[in-house]
Amino acid sequence: MAAKYPHVEAATRYARAVLDGSIPAYRYTRLACQRYLDDLAQESDPDYPYYFDKAEAERVCEFVELLPHTKGEWAFKRQLIKLEPWQVFGFVNIFGWKCKADDLRRFRNNRFHRRVAGAA
């Protein structure tokens, strides 16, 4: 049976792999992965100010993967973008976390956006 939220599950697997050393990563990536997993653990606490919207995180990743490459050999072949695990983690983390108080995204200004610039 297929997973309902495969990108969210991939992001969680990525975070765990970074923390157990399977995927080499620099300090800030390890800290982001630890925060993500800690936040997931705290999400059920009624006093925790954020919630994780799996459907929204999944929707964003699915949308990006509908986009074609725009340069190079893959663009010529009209291949669609396939997100790498680190990109999935970034999109899921940015678009999945929301504030309980106002339903706005928790992370609205970050370096990941500048790094992937539409994942192209």
MOMOFEN-V985077 format. One record per residue. N is the residue number from 0. RES is the residue in one small letter. SS is DSSP state (2 for helix, 1 for strand, 0 for the rest). OMEGA is omega in degrees with one decimal (* if undefined). Layout:
# MOMOFEN-V985077
n->(N | N)
res->(RES | RES)
ss->(SS | SS)
omega->(OMEGA | OMEGA)
This chain:
# MOMOFEN-V985077
n->(0 | 1 | 2 | 3 | 4 | 5 | 6 | 7 | 8 | 9 | 10 | 11 | 12 | 13 | 14 | 15 | 16 | 17 | 18 | 19 | 20 | 21 | 22 | 23 | 24 | 25 | 26 | 27 | 28 | 29 | 30 | 31 | 32 | 33 | 34 | 35 | 36 | 37 | 38 | 39 | 40 | 41 | 42 | 43 | 44 | 45 | 46 | 47 | 48 | 49 | 50 | 51 | 52 | 53 | 54 | 55 | 56 | 57 | 58 | 59 | 60 | 61 | 62 | 63 | 64 | 65 | 66 | 67 | 68 | 69 | 70 | 71 | 72 | 73 | 74 | 75 | 76 | 77 | 78 | 79 | 80 | 81 | 82 | 83 | 84 | 85 | 86 | 87 | 88 | 89 | 90 | 91 | 92 | 93 | 94 | 95 | 96 | 97 | 98 | 99 | 100 | 101 | 102 | 103 | 104 | 105 | 106 | 107 | 108 | 109 | 110 | 111 | 112 | 113 | 114 | 115 | 116 | 117 | 118 | 119)
res->(m | a | a | k | y | p | h | v | e | a | a | t | r | y | a | r | a | v | l | d | g | s | i | p | a | y | r | y | t | r | l | a | c | q | r | y | l | d | d | l | a | q | e | s | d | p | d | y | p | y | y | f | d | k | a | e | a | e | r | v | c | e | f | v | e | l | l | p | h | t | k | g | e | w | a | f | k | r | q | l | i | k | l | e | p | w | q | v | f | g | f | v | n | i | f | g | w | k | c | k | a | d | d | l | r | r | f | r | n | n | r | f | h | r | r | v | a | g | a | a)
ss->(0 | 0 | 0 | 0 | 0 | 2 | 2 | 2 | 2 | 2 | 2 | 2 | 2 | 2 | 2 | 2 | 2 | 2 | 2 | 0 | 0 | 0 | 0 | 0 | 0 | 0 | 2 | 2 | 2 | 2 | 2 | 2 | 2 | 2 | 2 | 2 | 2 | 2 | 2 | 2 | 2 | 2 | 0 | 0 | 0 | 0 | 0 | 0 | 0 | 1 | 1 | 1 | 0 | 2 | 2 | 2 | 2 | 2 | 2 | 2 | 2 | 2 | 2 | 2 | 0 | 0 | 0 | 1 | 0 | 0 | 0 | 2 | 2 | 2 | 2 | 2 | 0 | 0 | 0 | 1 | 0 | 0 | 0 | 0 | 2 | 2 | 2 | 2 | 2 | 2 | 2 | 2 | 2 | 2 | 2 | 2 | 1 | 1 | 1 | 0 | 0 | 0 | 0 | 0 | 1 | 0 | 0 | 0 | 0 | 0 | 2 | 2 | 2 | 2 | 2 | 2 | 0 | 0 | 0 | 0)
omega->(-178.2 | 178.5 | -180.0 | -179.4 | -174.9 | 179.7 | 178.2 | 178.6 | 177.6 | 178.8 | 179.3 | 176.0 | 178.5 | -178.9 | 179.0 | -179.8 | 176.5 | -176.2 | 178.5 | 175.1 | 178.8 | 176.8 | 178.5 | -179.1 | 178.8 | -169.4 | -174.6 | 174.8 | 177.7 | 178.5 | 178.1 | 178.3 | 178.3 | 178.5 | 179.8 | -179.5 | 176.5 | 179.5 | 177.0 | 179.6 | -177.7 | -172.2 | -177.4 | 177.9 | -178.9 | 179.5 | -180.0 | -170.5 | -176.0 | 171.3 | -177.7 | -179.3 | -177.3 | -177.6 | 179.4 | 178.6 | 179.1 | -178.7 | -179.7 | 179.9 | 178.4 | 178.7 | -178.6 | -178.8 | 171.9 | -176.6 | 177.4 | 170.5 | -176.7 | -180.0 | 171.6 | -175.0 | -178.2 | 176.5 | 179.3 | 179.4 | -179.3 | 178.3 | 177.5 | 177.3 | 172.5 | -176.0 | 173.0 | -178.4 | -179.7 | 177.9 | 176.4 | 179.2 | -179.6 | -179.2 | -179.6 | -178.7 | -176.9 | -172.7 | -178.8 | -176.4 | 179.5 | 177.4 | 178.1 | -174.5 | -172.8 | 178.1 | 177.0 | 178.6 | 178.0 | -178.1 | -178.7 | 179.2 | -175.0 | -177.9 | -179.7 | 179.0 | -178.9 | -177.9 | -176.0 | 177.3 | 179.5 | 178.2 | -179.9 | *)
